[in-house]
């Protein structure tokens, strides 16, 4: 398997694999307000992005804004790009004007003053343009440090044929999901789903949905609590399924994992909506076998959801062209022409209110999913996303030690609840070494 593709699926996967289609009409809010912040003088800006076909959309921007030239560079994906960005920030020059950054990494750059508050460089009403559930991913201490590009409202993809053969109904609650896992596993080679000890995003998704509030930050003070009832409930649930051999251990995005998905050995996938693009692109022969449903909820009638993945477009504070950079960042992610291009060329799920208010977008039947109007489910998940989730300024480190702690318990069949506390100890130690005051 291509290493870059595997990395894209596992970390910030929505940026590269999101699945959606969009038909929008009408004028762009950015044309009416953002351009007032720029002059007619020619200007060049540098854009760092790992999206493979983004030049197609850049060309459309330059057609509409001939005074702004966007020079594109791909310096690597995710952490590879972030290291180069940080080096440029430390040096005071050499970085891009605009860059693609996953949501979980925005605070780490924002807290050091490396990112510009884009709301200071436009008259556009960002709350009117973008879904509130994604705006929270780029807001830190009241400032807006980026423009939402795509996101992954949590859903459950499942093999309709495996469910039918096993005689199970689509589970609406986690209790029903556990019961279905027993039935699917009984007398077959299939598992309800997989468990990946190297995938912190799965833990984030579950803790977020359960409103566990495992951490928060207030300037230089952070609060860490992975021992709370909501966090331990998540750990106990998945630990129980794991101990009863109801989950297959597999690495999401690997060749083996795709084979298991394609063969029906894995019957469901809890992930962001962008998972559709991964299925379509890697398992085309499975067309018609998969369906999508809301994430199971902890309580019947309380369909709280969460998110998995997504990226923003940020403007660096060191840029001397922040007006033009903000014009580009907003156009790229909210202009109907741009959003349609990102859909067609990148498969990104839009973040604008206009997209999700468009019946033709919501009601389109997705042939891969047996003709389901899947975006209605995506929209419901987006609307029910539990509020209040935060990313810490050192989230990259938190993810890096997940496998050593929680992942080890997953892989060995150990106590995941205890491993959450080991994870907490590592996080606290790091936070204190970085100069944060920590409360537990």
Backbone torsions as a table, in degrees:
resi	resn	phi	psi	omega
1	UNK	NA	144.3	176.2
2	UNK	-61.5	126.0	-176.6
3	UNK	-61.9	-41.5	-178.7
4	UNK	-62.9	-40.4	179.3
5	UNK	-63.7	-43.7	179.5
6	UNK	-60.4	-43.2	178.3
7	UNK	-62.6	-40.2	-178.2
8	UNK	-64.3	-39.7	-179.2
9	UNK	-67.3	-40.3	-171.4
10	UNK	-82.1	-32.6	-177.0
11	UNK	-128.6	114.7	-178.3
12	UNK	65.8	36.7	-172.1
13	UNK	-60.0	-29.1	-177.4
14	UNK	-63.1	-27.1	-178.6
15	UNK	-64.0	-32.5	-174.8
16	UNK	-108.2	-21.7	-170.1
17	UNK	-125.2	5.6	-175.6
18	UNK	-57.5	146.3	-177.5
19	UNK	-118.6	123.0	175.0
20	UNK	-165.8	168.2	170.1
21	UNK	-135.8	150.0	-174.9
22	UNK	-145.8	129.5	171.8
23	UNK	-123.7	113.0	-177.2
24	UNK	-123.1	150.9	177.3
25	UNK	-130.4	165.4	177.6
26	UNK	98.6	178.2	-176.7
27	UNK	-88.3	161.2	179.9
28	UNK	-86.6	136.0	176.0
29	UNK	-64.3	-30.1	-178.6
30	UNK	-71.0	-32.7	178.4
31	UNK	-63.1	-31.4	-175.3
32	UNK	-82.9	-21.7	-171.6
33	UNK	-128.6	-40.6	-173.1
34	UNK	-69.6	-38.6	-174.8
35	UNK	-64.2	-20.2	177.4
36	UNK	-63.5	-19.2	-178.2
37	UNK	-85.1	-5.5	-177.7
38	UNK	-116.4	160.3	177.1
39	UNK	-101.5	178.9	178.2
40	UNK	-88.8	0.5	179.3
41	UNK	-71.1	136.6	179.1
42	UNK	-59.7	140.3	179.1
43	UNK	-145.6	146.0	176.6
44	UNK	-115.7	136.5	176.3
45	UNK	-126.6	152.8	-179.5
46	UNK	-106.4	130.3	-176.4
47	UNK	-121.6	123.6	174.7
48	UNK	-101.4	123.1	179.1
49	UNK	-151.3	147.2	176.6
50	UNK	-99.6	1.1	179.0
51	UNK	-67.4	129.2	-169.6
52	UNK	-69.0	-29.4	-175.1
53	UNK	-119.2	24.5	-173.8
54	UNK	-67.3	-19.6	179.6
55	UNK	-60.3	-31.3	177.9
56	UNK	-58.3	-42.7	180.0
57	UNK	-74.5	-36.4	176.8
58	UNK	-59.2	-41.1	179.5
59	UNK	-59.6	-39.2	178.5
60	UNK	-65.9	-38.6	177.1
61	UNK	-62.4	-45.8	-178.3
62	UNK	-66.3	-30.3	174.4
63	UNK	-63.4	-39.6	-178.2
64	UNK	-83.6	-21.0	-177.4
65	UNK	-133.4	72.0	-175.1
66	UNK	-63.9	-14.1	179.6
67	UNK	-80.5	-11.4	-177.5
68	UNK	-119.0	123.2	174.9
69	UNK	-104.2	129.4	-179.8
70	UNK	-108.0	116.9	176.5
71	UNK	-96.3	121.1	-174.6
72	UNK	-96.8	135.0	171.8
73	UNK	-133.9	136.1	172.1
74	UNK	-107.8	104.8	-177.3
75	UNK	-103.4	14.8	-179.0
76	UNK	121.2	168.2	-177.8
77	UNK	-105.9	146.8	172.2
78	UNK	56.2	-123.9	-173.1
79	UNK	-62.6	-30.8	177.5
80	UNK	-61.2	-44.7	177.4
81	UNK	-67.9	-41.1	-175.6
82	UNK	-62.6	-36.5	177.9
83	UNK	-62.6	-42.7	179.2
84	UNK	-68.8	-36.5	176.1
85	UNK	-62.9	-44.9	-178.7
86	UNK	-64.7	-37.4	177.1
87	UNK	-61.5	-42.1	178.9
88	UNK	-67.3	-39.0	178.6
89	UNK	-63.5	-44.0	179.1
90	UNK	-63.4	-35.6	-179.4
91	UNK	-78.3	-17.9	-179.8
92	UNK	86.0	1.6	179.2
93	UNK	-165.7	169.5	175.8
94	UNK	95.2	-4.4	179.8
95	UNK	-91.0	176.3	178.0
96	UNK	-78.3	165.6	169.6
97	UNK	-80.5	-37.9	-177.0
98	UNK	-131.3	143.6	-179.9
99	UNK	-148.1	153.7	174.3
100	UNK	-88.6	129.4	-177.9
101	UNK	-140.8	132.2	176.8
102	UNK	-69.0	153.3	-173.6
103	UNK	-58.5	-38.1	-175.9
104	UNK	-70.0	-13.5	-179.8
105	UNK	-101.6	-8.8	-179.2
106	UNK	-58.3	-48.7	-177.2
107	UNK	-60.4	-33.7	-177.3
108	UNK	-65.0	-30.7	175.8
109	UNK	-85.9	-36.0	-177.2
110	UNK	-66.2	-39.9	-173.7
111	UNK	-66.3	-23.4	179.0
112	UNK	-91.0	0.7	-178.9
113	UNK	82.2	15.4	-176.1
114	UNK	-79.2	-19.8	-175.8
115	UNK	-111.0	145.3	177.0
116	UNK	-84.0	145.7	171.9
117	UNK	-78.4	103.7	-172.4
118	UNK	-65.6	-21.5	179.7
119	UNK	-66.1	-16.7	178.6
120	UNK	-82.2	-6.6	-175.1
121	UNK	-122.1	21.3	177.2
122	UNK	-155.1	153.1	172.7
123	UNK	-95.8	0.0	-179.1
124	UNK	-65.7	144.7	175.8
125	UNK	-86.7	98.9	-175.3
126	UNK	-64.4	-33.9	178.6
127	UNK	-67.2	-28.7	177.4
128	UNK	-79.1	-32.3	-178.2
129	UNK	-76.5	-42.9	-166.9
130	UNK	-116.7	152.8	175.9
131	UNK	-59.9	135.7	-178.5
132	UNK	-63.6	-32.3	-178.2
133	UNK	-67.0	-22.3	176.6
134	UNK	-98.8	-27.6	176.6
135	UNK	-60.1	-33.0	180.0
136	UNK	-62.2	-21.3	-179.5
137	UNK	-75.2	-16.7	-179.0
138	UNK	-116.4	7.8	-179.1
139	UNK	-106.3	129.2	179.5
140	UNK	-133.5	121.5	178.2
141	UNK	52.2	39.5	174.5
142	UNK	87.3	-8.5	178.6
143	UNK	-101.4	155.7	-177.6
144	UNK	-108.7	104.3	-171.6
145	UNK	-100.9	38.7	176.5
146	UNK	161.2	171.4	178.1
147	UNK	-114.3	125.3	-179.1
148	UNK	-61.8	131.4	-179.9
149	UNK	-105.0	-49.0	178.3
150	UNK	-152.5	169.5	-179.9
151	UNK	-159.0	171.6	-176.6
152	UNK	-129.7	79.8	174.7
153	UNK	-57.3	135.3	-173.8
154	UNK	-70.2	132.4	178.5
155	UNK	-142.5	177.0	175.4
156	UNK	-122.3	111.9	170.2
157	UNK	-85.9	140.8	-178.7
158	UNK	-146.5	153.4	178.0
159	UNK	-83.8	107.9	-177.8
160	UNK	-61.4	-35.4	-178.8
161	UNK	-69.2	-39.2	179.0
162	UNK	-67.3	-43.8	177.5
163	UNK	-60.0	-44.5	-177.9
164	UNK	-63.7	-44.3	-179.4
165	UNK	-63.6	-35.0	-179.4
166	UNK	-82.1	-14.2	-179.5
167	UNK	74.7	31.5	179.9
168	UNK	-106.9	146.0	174.4
169	UNK	-85.9	159.6	177.2
170	UNK	-66.3	120.3	-175.8
171	UNK	-72.5	138.0	176.9
172	UNK	-101.7	-21.6	178.6
173	UNK	-123.8	164.7	178.9
174	UNK	-68.3	-30.2	174.6
175	UNK	-62.9	-43.5	178.1
176	UNK	-66.5	-34.5	178.3
177	UNK	-63.6	-43.9	178.9
178	UNK	-62.6	-41.6	178.4
179	UNK	-64.1	-40.2	178.2
180	UNK	-65.4	-34.9	178.7
181	UNK	-61.9	-39.8	177.2
182	UNK	-64.1	-43.8	-177.3
183	UNK	-67.2	-44.9	-180.0
184	UNK	-61.3	-39.8	-176.5
185	UNK	-74.2	-29.4	-175.1
186	UNK	-64.6	117.0	173.7
187	UNK	71.0	21.3	179.5
188	UNK	-144.3	172.3	177.0
189	UNK	-93.6	6.2	-176.1
190	UNK	-94.3	154.5	174.2
191	UNK	-123.4	151.1	179.6
192	UNK	-61.6	-42.3	177.4
193	UNK	-160.4	-172.3	-176.9
194	UNK	-114.6	164.9	176.0
195	UNK	-129.6	125.2	-175.5
196	UNK	-120.2	108.4	-178.4
197	UNK	-68.0	-10.6	179.4
198	UNK	-104.6	18.5	-173.8
199	UNK	-119.0	83.4	179.8
200	UNK	-62.4	-24.7	-179.9
201	UNK	-58.6	-32.0	179.3
202	UNK	-67.0	-40.0	176.3
203	UNK	-66.3	-44.3	178.0
204	UNK	-55.8	-44.8	-177.5
205	UNK	-60.9	-45.1	-178.4
206	UNK	-70.5	-42.0	179.0
207	UNK	-65.8	-38.8	178.6
208	UNK	-62.4	-50.3	-179.1
209	UNK	-58.8	-37.3	-176.3
210	UNK	-85.2	6.7	179.6
211	UNK	50.5	46.1	-176.4
212	UNK	-73.8	-23.0	-178.0
213	UNK	48.2	59.3	-175.6
214	UNK	-70.1	-20.0	179.6
215	UNK	-158.8	157.7	175.8
216	UNK	-154.1	161.7	-179.2
217	UNK	-136.5	140.3	174.9
218	UNK	-135.2	94.1	-175.7
219	UNK	57.6	-105.5	-176.3
220	UNK	-104.6	13.0	178.2
221	UNK	-116.2	130.7	177.0
222	UNK	-121.3	146.2	175.9
223	UNK	-113.5	129.8	-178.6
224	UNK	-124.2	125.7	178.3
225	UNK	-150.5	94.1	175.8
226	UNK	-102.4	7.6	178.2
227	UNK	-101.8	2.2	-179.2
228	UNK	-67.1	164.5	-175.3
229	UNK	-59.0	-39.8	-177.2
230	UNK	-69.6	-40.0	177.4
231	UNK	-65.4	-44.2	-178.3
232	UNK	-69.4	-29.4	176.3
233	UNK	-63.0	-43.1	177.3
234	UNK	-62.0	-45.8	-178.8
235	UNK	-63.1	-44.0	-178.8
236	UNK	-64.0	-39.5	-177.9
237	UNK	-62.4	-54.0	-176.1
238	UNK	-73.8	-29.2	174.7
239	UNK	-64.3	-37.9	178.3
240	UNK	-64.6	-47.9	178.7
241	UNK	-61.6	-39.1	-179.1
242	UNK	-65.0	-42.8	-177.1
243	UNK	-69.1	-21.3	-179.4
244	UNK	-98.1	14.7	176.8
245	UNK	57.8	38.2	178.7
246	UNK	-99.7	1.2	-179.6
247	UNK	-128.3	135.1	175.1
248	UNK	-89.6	135.7	178.3
249	UNK	-83.0	120.5	-176.0
250	UNK	-154.3	153.8	-177.6
251	UNK	-98.2	112.4	-177.4
252	UNK	-58.0	129.3	178.6
253	UNK	95.6	-9.1	179.5
254	UNK	-78.5	164.1	177.2
255	UNK	-61.4	-40.5	-179.7
256	UNK	-63.2	-41.1	-180.0
257	UNK	-62.7	-45.3	178.0
258	UNK	-63.2	-36.4	177.5
259	UNK	-63.5	-44.0	179.1
260	UNK	-63.0	-39.4	177.2
261	UNK	-64.7	-45.3	-177.4
262	UNK	-66.9	-32.3	-178.7
263	UNK	-84.2	-7.3	-177.8
264	UNK	84.3	9.1	176.6
265	UNK	-69.2	-30.3	173.0
266	UNK	-106.3	118.1	-170.8
267	UNK	-92.8	-16.9	179.1
268	UNK	-151.7	158.9	-177.5
269	UNK	-140.0	113.5	175.8
270	UNK	-89.5	115.9	-171.1
271	UNK	-163.6	176.5	172.8
272	UNK	-69.9	159.7	-177.0
273	UNK	-56.9	-25.1	-179.9
274	UNK	-60.5	-13.6	179.1
275	UNK	-56.6	-25.2	178.4
276	UNK	-57.7	-42.1	-179.6
277	UNK	-63.6	-38.6	178.0
278	UNK	-63.8	-40.7	179.1
279	UNK	-66.5	-47.7	-179.2
280	UNK	-61.8	-42.4	-174.9
281	UNK	-74.9	-29.9	-173.8
282	UNK	-109.7	-20.7	-179.3
283	UNK	-129.5	58.9	-177.1
284	UNK	-61.7	-27.7	-179.3
285	UNK	-71.8	-11.3	178.7
286	UNK	-86.8	5.6	-178.2
287	UNK	-55.8	131.8	-180.0
288	UNK	91.2	-12.6	-178.8
289	UNK	-90.4	-27.7	-176.0
290	UNK	-94.8	151.0	171.1
291	UNK	-133.7	171.8	177.6
292	UNK	-130.8	144.8	178.6
293	UNK	-142.5	164.6	175.4
294	UNK	-60.7	154.2	169.9
295	UNK	-55.9	139.1	171.2
296	UNK	-58.5	149.9	-179.7
297	UNK	-112.0	161.8	-179.0
298	UNK	-72.9	-33.7	-178.8
299	UNK	-123.2	135.5	177.1
300	UNK	-59.1	133.4	179.4
301	UNK	82.4	2.1	178.3
302	UNK	-124.5	76.3	-171.5
303	UNK	-79.4	54.2	176.6
304	UNK	-64.7	140.4	-178.9
305	UNK	-125.8	-173.2	177.5
306	UNK	-152.3	-166.7	-176.9
307	UNK	-130.5	158.1	178.2
308	UNK	-141.2	107.7	174.2
309	UNK	91.5	172.0	177.6
310	UNK	130.9	156.1	-177.3
311	UNK	-134.4	160.1	175.8
312	UNK	-124.4	168.0	173.3
313	UNK	-113.7	115.4	-174.1
314	UNK	-108.5	158.4	175.2
315	UNK	-114.7	129.2	-178.7
316	UNK	-78.6	141.6	179.6
317	UNK	-63.3	-32.1	-178.8
318	UNK	-73.2	-10.3	178.8
319	UNK	-64.4	138.1	175.5
320	UNK	-94.2	6.9	-176.6
321	UNK	-131.1	47.0	-173.0
322	UNK	-67.5	-29.1	176.6
323	UNK	-63.4	-51.7	-179.8
324	UNK	-65.6	-38.3	-180.0
325	UNK	-63.3	-41.2	178.8
326	UNK	-69.1	-39.3	175.5
327	UNK	-55.1	-46.2	-179.4
328	UNK	-66.6	-46.3	-177.0
329	UNK	-60.5	-41.2	179.6
330	UNK	-71.8	-43.6	178.3
331	UNK	-59.8	-44.7	-176.3
332	UNK	-56.3	-33.3	-171.3
333	UNK	-112.0	-2.3	-179.3
334	UNK	-134.2	-20.6	178.5
335	UNK	-68.0	134.4	-178.5
336	UNK	-54.4	-38.2	179.0
337	UNK	-64.8	-43.0	-179.7
338	UNK	-66.3	-44.9	-177.9
339	UNK	-63.5	-39.6	176.8
340	UNK	-63.8	-40.3	178.9
341	UNK	-65.8	-44.1	178.9
342	UNK	-62.8	-35.6	176.5
343	UNK	-64.2	-50.3	-173.3
344	UNK	-71.2	-38.6	-172.8
345	UNK	-98.1	-21.3	-177.8
346	UNK	-122.1	-17.0	-177.5
347	UNK	71.2	33.2	-176.6
348	UNK	-87.5	145.6	177.1
349	UNK	-87.9	121.5	-171.9
350	UNK	-68.3	159.0	-177.7
351	UNK	-115.6	6.7	-175.7
352	UNK	-90.7	147.7	174.1
353	UNK	-62.0	-36.0	-178.0
354	UNK	-59.9	-41.3	-179.2
355	UNK	-62.7	-45.2	-174.3
356	UNK	-80.6	-8.7	174.1
357	UNK	-92.6	-2.6	-175.3
358	UNK	-91.5	112.4	-178.5
359	UNK	-57.9	-34.7	-178.4
360	UNK	-66.7	-28.4	176.6
361	UNK	-75.5	-47.4	-176.4
362	UNK	-69.0	-35.6	-170.0
363	UNK	-93.3	-4.0	-178.1
364	UNK	-61.2	132.3	179.7
365	UNK	-83.7	129.7	-177.1
366	UNK	-96.2	111.7	-173.4
367	UNK	-63.4	-35.5	-178.9
368	UNK	-60.0	-31.3	-178.6
369	UNK	-99.2	32.9	176.5
370	UNK	68.9	24.3	178.6
371	UNK	86.8	11.6	178.1
372	UNK	-67.1	141.8	167.7
373	UNK	-80.8	74.1	-167.4
374	UNK	-62.6	-29.7	-175.5
375	UNK	-69.0	-18.9	172.4
376	UNK	-63.1	-38.8	177.3
377	UNK	-70.9	-40.4	176.8
378	UNK	-58.6	-44.0	-177.8
379	UNK	-64.0	-42.4	179.1
380	UNK	-62.6	-38.6	177.9
381	UNK	-65.5	-43.3	179.2
382	UNK	-60.1	-41.5	-178.2
383	UNK	-69.8	-28.6	-176.3
384	UNK	-98.2	9.9	178.7
385	UNK	-57.8	127.1	-179.4
386	UNK	-61.4	133.7	-177.7
387	UNK	-79.6	164.7	168.4
388	UNK	93.4	-1.9	-179.3
389	UNK	-68.2	141.1	178.7
390	UNK	-128.9	149.4	169.0
391	UNK	-105.6	135.8	-179.6
392	UNK	-82.7	160.9	-178.3
393	UNK	-65.7	-11.5	178.4
394	UNK	-125.8	42.3	-177.2
395	UNK	-62.9	-31.6	179.6
396	UNK	-60.8	-41.4	177.4
397	UNK	-65.3	-43.4	-180.0
398	UNK	-56.0	-43.8	178.7
399	UNK	-65.8	-35.5	-174.6
400	UNK	-68.0	-26.0	-178.9
401	UNK	-102.8	6.2	177.3
402	UNK	-63.0	-46.4	-175.9
403	UNK	-65.2	-33.2	179.8
404	UNK	-69.9	-21.4	-174.4
405	UNK	-114.0	-81.4	-179.3
406	UNK	-64.0	-41.5	-179.9
407	UNK	-60.2	-36.4	178.3
408	UNK	-63.7	-39.8	177.9
409	UNK	-67.7	-37.9	177.5
410	UNK	-61.6	-49.6	-175.1
411	UNK	-67.3	-31.7	-177.2
412	UNK	-95.1	-5.9	-175.5
413	UNK	75.3	26.1	-177.5
414	UNK	-85.9	-167.0	-176.0
415	UNK	-82.1	104.7	-176.6
416	UNK	-70.0	-34.3	178.0
417	UNK	-61.5	-44.2	176.8
418	UNK	-65.3	-36.3	179.7
419	UNK	-66.5	-32.2	174.9
420	UNK	-59.9	-37.3	179.1
421	UNK	-71.7	-33.5	173.5
422	UNK	-63.9	-41.3	176.7
423	UNK	-60.6	-43.3	179.0
424	UNK	-60.1	-43.3	-179.8
425	UNK	-59.8	-41.1	179.5
426	UNK	-65.8	-40.5	-179.5
427	UNK	-66.0	-44.2	-179.4
428	UNK	-62.0	-45.9	180.0
429	UNK	-58.8	-44.2	-179.4
430	UNK	-66.0	-44.6	-179.0
431	UNK	-59.5	-43.9	179.5
432	UNK	-65.7	-38.3	177.6
433	UNK	-66.3	-24.0	178.1
434	UNK	-89.2	2.2	175.6
435	UNK	93.6	8.6	177.2
436	UNK	-83.5	144.0	167.2
437	UNK	-81.2	134.0	-172.9
438	UNK	-121.7	133.6	170.5
439	UNK	-118.3	141.8	-179.2
440	UNK	-119.0	NA	NA
